[in-house]
Amino acid sequence: VPFVPRAFFWLLSLLAASLLWSVWVQLSGREDAALLPLGAAAAVLLQELCRFACFKMLKKADAGLATLSKDGRSPLSLRRTAYVSGLSFGTISGLFSITNILADSAGPGTVGIHGDSPYFFITSAFLTMALVLLHTFWGIIFFDACERRRAGGLGLVVGSHLLTSGLTFLNPWYEASLGPILILTLCTGLWAFSTAGGSFHNVLKCLSCKGE
């Protein structure tokens, strides 16, 4: 399943959010911290809208491939495409999140020399890791909810995405942001594991290297 086309949808959401922010600033005539939460919320909603557009495109491709195949079955797997789409969103999002931080880490300067937290880089690394994992889990849950027409699942994905974005505004109070985000990542991962058909029995069977 191609990786790059899925990442392109996230880039489209970034472009749309950037254009919206530019128009917003021009119309309001100001650019201050009060607008950042609204901008972040708009960016999250645009990302989820592009995730839905990705799902619709894959469904059309799935239907087209099914009509071309001899047995009437599509070679695409919903769970596999959901995983790859989520991982694509997470990877490209993580790259954009960490690029400027890596550039700053090259110096000059010393972290925390003016009283700031010395844990800035390690915390940013954990936040980026959580973001990549969350997007992967959200992709699995989102696609399943779209396929089964479960509005509750879609709402929880969008809500948890908004919550994660909102928690980052608590930085540099990292105890209040990183901890809840990691807990949310764990809970979302368990939810995605269950959605994908996983079970504790399958985990034990995998660890014991036993087949059916």
Secondary structure, 3 states (H helix, E strand, C coil): CCCHHHHHHHHHHHHHHHHHHHHHHHHHCCCCHHHHHHHHHHHHHHHHHHHHHHHHHHHHHHHHHHHHCCCCCCCCCHHHHHHHHHHHHHHHHHHHHHHHHHHHHCCCCCCCCCCCCCCHHHHHHHHHHHHHHHHHHHHHHHHHHHHHCCHHHHHHHHHHHHHHHHHHHHCCCHHHHHHHHHHHHHHHHHHHHHHCCCCHHHHHHHHCCCCC
